[in-house]
Amino acid sequence: NLPYRRIALLAAILHHTTSLHSRILQASAPSEIAAILSPTLSDYWSRHYTLTDASHPRMPAPLSATSIQSLTINVAATLQFAYGHINRSPRHTRAAVSLLASIPPEHNRLTDPFIRAGLNCPDALTSQALIELHHTYCNGRRCLNCRIGHRQLAMHTLRDI
């Protein structure tokens, strides 16, 4: 997560990828996005964490699988969907939905309560829906307007009686 390495990674992506926007829009599988986001860094960055300090001879990959997954969800799929929506291109919106459906779900403080409540979350498409539910209903304390929240409140009330 060091800014130096992130900037070096972005520079490598831009240097090695012609038409970055177009390649992301054309990608249909997580592996294609991973290939775009995983360029080989220069030899300098294989030996340095920062601009000045030399480090271990074998540095970790610039991005972890989790980081690539997060960027695929939050950048690539979002870009595809927004492009499709703005340009009225169902092909791109479907590609974004398909891409999200082919990625494992995110596990974080927003999705975990839904999963503990018994909701099945098989993919990133579902985890993104749960995050939207959280922002729309949970943040506004609108539990009674949410089918999930209403069900949970009813179950807790019946248990307490």
Beta strands, then each sheet from edge to edge (+ up, - down):
end
